[in-house]
Amino acid sequence: MRSTQDLVPGDQVVAVGFPFGIGPSTSAGVISGLGRSFRSPEGEQELTNLIQFDAAANPGNSGGPLVTMDGEVVGIVTGILNPTSHRTFVGIGFAVPIESAASAVGLPPF
């Protein structure tokens, strides 16, 4: 695991997951933004302080790690921006920073 404190837009990352139940997969992209907010499609929940990335992520990627090119986990894939009813990737994914994920379960990340 690695701190997100020194991440910057343009840093390369890999999203790991099991999209659409077809099997394990990885896709590469970059950090697009930091400190983003995301409201669930139903509008019931808003998550803040998220990592925005553009590595392809689809339903089934949630819960998988967001990893640097050095193999260090910096986040947990949480959601995708989906302005259509198709529920497929349109280029914007979100991850919870690893510090937030670790503290949510009561553990220090490092």
PEQUIJO-V420007 format. One record per pair of residues at least 6 apart in sequence whose ideal C-beta (glycine too) atoms are under 8 Angstrom apart, sorted by the first residue. I is the first residue (numbers start at 1). J is the second residue. D is the distance in whole Angstrom. If there is no record, write none. Layout:
I&J&D, I&J&D
This chain:
1&72&6, 1&73&5, 1&74&8, 1&98&5, 1&102&8, 1&109&5, 1&110&6, 2&68&6, 2&70&8, 2&72&4, 2&73&7, 2&74&5, 2&98&7, 3&74&8, 3&98&8, 3&99&7, 3&109&8, 3&110&7, 4&34&8, 4&51&7, 4&74&5, 4&75&7, 4&97&4, 4&98&7, 4&99&6, 7&31&6, 7&34&6, 7&51&7, 7&74&6, 8&31&7, 8&34&8, 9&30&7, 9&31&5, 9&32&6, 9&33&6, 9&34&7, 10&30&6, 10&31&7, 11&30&6, 11&31&5, 11&68&7, 12&28&7, 12&29&7, 12&30&6, 12&68&7, 12&69&5, 13&28&7, 13&29&6, 13&30&7, 13&31&6, 13&53&6, 13&55&6, 13&66&5, 13&67&6, 13&68&6, 13&69&7, 13&74&7, 14&26&5, 14&27&7, 14&28&5, 14&29&8, 14&55&6, 14&66&7, 14&67&5, 14&68&8, 14&69&7, 15&26&7, 15&27&5, 15&29&7, 15&53&7, 15&55&4, 15&56&7, 15&57&5, 15&61&6, 15&64&6, 15&66&6, 15&67&8, 15&77&6, 15&93&6, 15&95&8, 16&24&7, 16&25&7, 16&26&5, 16&61&8, 16&64&4, 16&65&5, 16&66&8, 16&67&6, 16&77&8, 17&24&8, 17&25&6, 17&57&7, 17&58&8, 17&60&6, 17&61&3, 17&62&7, 17&63&7, 17&64&4, 17&77&6, 18&24&6, 18&25&7, 18&60&5, 18&61&7, 18&64&7, 19&25&6, 19&57&7, 19&58&4, 19&59&7, 19&60&4, 19&61&5, 20&58&6, 20&59&6, 20&60&5, 21&60&6, 27&55&5, 27&56&4, 27&57&7, 28&55&6, 29&53&5, 29&54&4, 29&55&3, 29&56&7, 29&93&8, 30&53&7, 30&54&6, 30&55&8, 31&51&6, 31&52&7, 31&53&6, 32&52&4, 32&53&6, 32&54&5, 32&92&7, 33&51&8, 33&52&4, 34&51&6, 34&52&7, 35&48&8, 35&49&6, 35&50&8, 36&48&8, 36&49&8, 36&50&5, 36&51&7, 36&52&5, 36&94&6, 37&46&6, 37&47&7, 37&48&5, 37&49&8, 37&50&7, 38&46&7, 38&47&5, 38&50&6, 38&78&7, 38&79&5, 38&81&7, 38&94&5, 39&45&7, 39&46&5, 39&47&8, 40&46&8, 40&79&7, 41&82&7, 47&78&6, 47&79&7, 47&94&7, 47&96&7, 49&97&7, 49&100&7, 50&78&7, 50&94&4, 50&95&6, 50&96&6, 50&97&8, 51&66&7, 51&74&7, 51&75&5, 51&94&7, 51&95&4, 51&96&8, 51&97&6, 52&92&6, 52&93&7, 52&94&6, 53&66&6, 53&93&5, 53&94&8, 53&95&6, 54&91&6, 54&92&7, 54&93&7, 55&66&8, 55&93&7, 56&89&5, 56&93&8, 57&77&6, 57&80&5, 57&89&6, 57&93&4, 58&80&7, 58&88&6, 58&89&5, 59&80&8, 59&87&6, 59&88&8, 61&77&5, 61&80&8, 61&93&7, 62&77&6, 62&78&6, 62&79&7, 63&76&6, 63&77&7, 64&76&7, 64&77&5, 65&73&5, 65&75&7, 65&76&6, 65&77&7, 66&73&7, 66&74&6, 66&75&4, 66&76&7, 66&77&6, 66&95&4, 67&73&6, 67&74&7, 68&74&6, 73&98&6, 74&95&8, 74&97&7, 74&98&6, 75&95&3, 75&96&6, 75&97&5, 75&98&6, 75&101&7, 76&95&6, 76&96&5, 76&98&7, 76&101&5, 77&93&6, 77&94&8, 77&95&5, 78&94&5, 78&95&6, 78&96&5, 79&93&7, 79&94&5, 80&89&6, 80&90&7, 80&92&7, 80&93&5, 80&94&7, 81&90&6, 81&91&8, 81&92&4, 81&93&8, 81&94&7, 82&88&7, 82&90&6, 83&90&7, 84&90&7, 96&104&8, 98&109&5, 99&109&5, 101&109&8, 102&108&6, 102&109&4, 103&109&8
